[in-house]
Every structure is written in C-alpha cells, then in structure tokens.
C-alpha cells in the first residue's frame, strides 16, 4: 500500500501502530545513523516527543540495493526503545551482517531502507507437520523457530519470496542450520509475531 511519495507502509497491526509520518522519521533516523558512521553528509533528524518512539519493541532494519538484499539485522526482544533499536540495527545491517561486506559510502545513495516494528512474539502450539502449516498465516506471521541451540526467524516480508508454507518452513529450518524437514517434528519450538514496516522507494517513484 503506497501512502506517501517514495514510501510504503505495510502490515499495520491493530495495536500500537505507527503513523506514516512516524515511519518516515524512523527511516530517516536509520539513514542518518549509517551516514554518520560513514562520515557522509546527512540531514538532521528530530525525534518528536512521542511515546511510540520510546516504547520498547523489537525492531529490524533491512537494506536493499536494486531490490536485492544488502543487509538485515534486528532484535526480537523488547529490551530497547524503538529509536535505540533502529539506530543499533541500522549500524549492524550496514556493517555487521556476516553475509555481506560492510556498506560503502558510494553505495549509500543506492540503498533503500526498510524498518520493521514487531509485536511481542507468542508461542504457536502445534503437533508438527501439516498441523503446523495450517496454523501459519502467510503474509501476516513472522516466524521464530528453536531447537536446542539452533534458532532463526523470518520476517513476514519473506512470505513475498516464499508464499507456500512448506517452502517457507524448509528455508527457515535451513537458515537455523537444521534439516530442511525439521518443521515436521512436534518438538520444534515455534513462535509467531507480526510487524508494521515502512520502506523507501527512493528509486522507484512515479
């Protein structure tokens, strides 16, 4: 859903939702944080005196160049204030995602930034296999899996690339370092959460 030129707001949970303008501020904050780390010019960002910004929520920051992932780091816990989580995860997504080399100043102008604000994760009871697949809500649920010391999560946005629950879970298990069919086991711990996310379309404006 495009609600402002150059920005998209999606997946708006019922409770504690951020406005379009608040989402733009969070994206600007993430961009400035990365620019400052690179020593690049950046615009000042004023954080309004609004309790939403200081609420404690899980957050993720995702970077893309030409629609391809360039970094994604976040926190599932609600230990940090939203503004602090965005700052921390912006730096980590740009410079500390082990899958990518650190972002360069030359790349910054090509990056589109996405910020996600998470609801509290809740356990999803299941008996394994098909029962788990029927309980998932494609396009809505972010999913966390844990088994022993292994664990991983996919944001709800990943459903856009993996719309079938079986494939979604196979890839998530692989991300966690588990066998791809680990989702069929009833002892796999599964939790779900929802997100509200805002993304830039700086290079695709009409």
C-alpha positions in Angstrom: 0.0 0.0 0.0 1.7 3.2 -1.1 0.6 6.0 1.2 3.2 8.7 0.5 5.5 9.6 -2.3 8.6 7.4 -2.0 7.4 5.5 1.0 5.3 2.4 1.6 3.7 1.3 4.8 2.5 -2.3 5.2 1.3 -4.8 7.7 -0.4 -2.5 10.2 -1.3 -4.4 13.4 -4.3 -3.4 15.4 -2.4 -2.3 18.5 0.2 0.4 18.9 0.6 1.3 15.3 3.0 3.9 13.9 1.7 6.5 11.5 3.1 7.1 8.1 5.0 10.2 9.3 6.5 8.3 12.2 7.7 5.6 9.9 9.4 8.2 7.7 11.1 9.6 10.7 12.4 6.1 11.7 13.7 5.6 8.1 15.4 9.0 8.2 17.0 8.1 11.6 18.3 4.8 10.2 19.8 6.6 7.1 21.4 9.4 9.2 22.9 6.8 11.6 24.5 4.9 8.7 25.7 8.2 7.0 27.2 9.4 10.2 29.1 6.1 10.6 30.4 6.5 7.1 31.3 10.2 7.6 28.9 11.2 4.9 26.7 14.2 4.8 23.3 13.7 6.4 20.2 15.7 7.3 19.3 16.3 10.9 16.5 14.2 12.3 14.3 15.5 15.0 12.6 12.8 17.1 9.2 14.1 18.4 8.2 13.9 22.0 6.0 10.9 21.3 5.7 7.8 23.5 5.7 5.5 20.5 9.4 6.3 19.8 10.4 5.5 23.3 8.2 2.4 23.6 10.2 -0.9 23.9 9.6 -3.1 20.9 11.6 -5.5 18.8 12.9 -3.8 15.6 14.6 -4.8 12.3 16.4 -2.7 9.7 16.7 -4.1 6.2 18.9 -2.6 3.4 18.3 -3.3 -0.3 20.1 -2.2 -3.5 18.2 -2.7 -6.8 15.6 -4.8 -4.9 18.4 -7.2 -3.7 19.1 -7.7 0.0 22.2 -5.8 1.2 21.9 -6.4 4.9 19.3 -7.2 7.5 19.7 -7.2 11.3 17.3 -6.9 14.1 16.2 -7.8 17.6 13.2 -9.9 18.6 13.3 -8.7 22.2 11.7 -5.6 23.5 14.7 -4.6 25.6 15.5 -1.5 23.6 13.4 1.7 22.9 12.3 1.8 19.3 14.6 4.7 18.4 17.6 3.0 20.1 16.8 -0.3 18.3 16.6 1.4 14.9 20.0 3.1 15.5 21.7 -0.1 16.6 20.2 -2.3 13.9 20.9 0.3 11.2 24.6 0.1 12.0 24.6 -3.7 12.3 22.7 -4.2 9.0 25.1 -1.9 7.2 28.4 -3.1 8.6 28.0 -6.3 10.7 25.8 -8.6 8.6 28.2 -11.5 8.1 26.6 -12.3 4.7 27.8 -9.1 3.2 30.9 -6.8 3.1 30.4 -3.5 5.0 28.4 -0.9 3.2 30.5 1.8 1.5 29.8 5.5 1.2 29.4 5.0 -2.6 26.6 2.5 -2.0 24.7 4.7 0.4 22.9 6.7 -2.2 21.7 3.5 -3.9 20.3 1.9 -0.7 16.6 1.7 0.1 16.0 1.3 3.8 13.2 -0.7 5.4 12.4 -0.5 9.1 10.1 -3.1 10.9 8.5 -2.7 14.3 7.5 -6.0 15.9 4.7 -7.1 18.2 5.5 -9.4 21.1 6.1 -13.0 19.9 3.7 -15.7 21.1 4.2 -19.4 21.1 2.4 -21.4 18.4 1.3 -24.8 19.7 1.3 -27.5 17.1 1.7 -31.2 16.7 4.2 -31.0 13.9 3.9 -31.5 10.1 0.7 -30.4 8.4 -0.8 -29.2 11.6 1.9 -26.5 11.9 1.4 -25.5 8.2 -2.3 -25.0 8.7 -1.7 -22.8 11.8 0.6 -20.3 10.0 -0.8 -17.1 8.4 1.1 -16.5 5.2 1.9 -12.8 4.7 1.0 -12.0 8.3 3.1 -14.1 10.6 6.8 -13.6 11.3 8.1 -17.0 12.5 10.7 -17.9 15.1 11.9 -21.5 15.4 14.2 -23.0 18.0 15.5 -26.5 18.6 18.3 -27.0 21.1 20.9 -24.3 20.5 19.7 -23.7 16.9 17.2 -20.9 16.0 16.2 -18.5 13.3 13.5 -16.1 12.2 11.9 -14.9 9.1 10.0 -11.6 9.0 6.6 -11.6 7.4 8.1 -9.9 4.4 9.8 -13.2 3.5 6.4 -14.6 2.5 6.6 -12.4 -0.6 9.5 -14.6 -1.8 8.3 -17.9 -0.2 4.5 -17.8 -0.3 4.0 -21.5 0.3 4.1 -22.5 4.0 6.0 -25.7 3.3 8.8 -24.0 1.4 8.8 -21.1 3.9 9.4 -23.5 6.7 12.0 -25.6 4.8 14.1 -22.4 4.2 13.7 -21.2 7.7 14.9 -24.6 9.1 17.9 -24.4 6.7 18.6 -20.9 7.9 18.7 -22.2 11.5 21.2 -24.9 10.5 18.6 -27.6 11.0 17.5 -30.3 8.5 15.0 -28.8 6.0 12.3 -31.2 7.3 12.7 -30.2 10.9 9.4 -28.4 10.7 7.6 -31.8 10.7 8.7 -32.5 14.3 6.3 -31.7 17.1 9.3 -30.8 19.4 10.3 -27.8 17.2 9.5 -24.7 19.2 7.6 -22.2 17.1 6.6 -18.6 17.9 4.9 -16.0 15.7 4.7 -12.2 15.7 3.5 -9.5 13.4 5.2 -6.4 12.1 4.4 -3.0 10.8 7.0 -1.9 8.3 8.0 1.1 6.3 10.1 1.0 3.2 11.7 3.6 1.0 11.1 3.6 -2.8 13.6 6.3 -3.5 14.5 4.8 -6.9 11.0 3.8 -8.0 9.0 7.0 -7.6 6.3 7.6 -10.2 
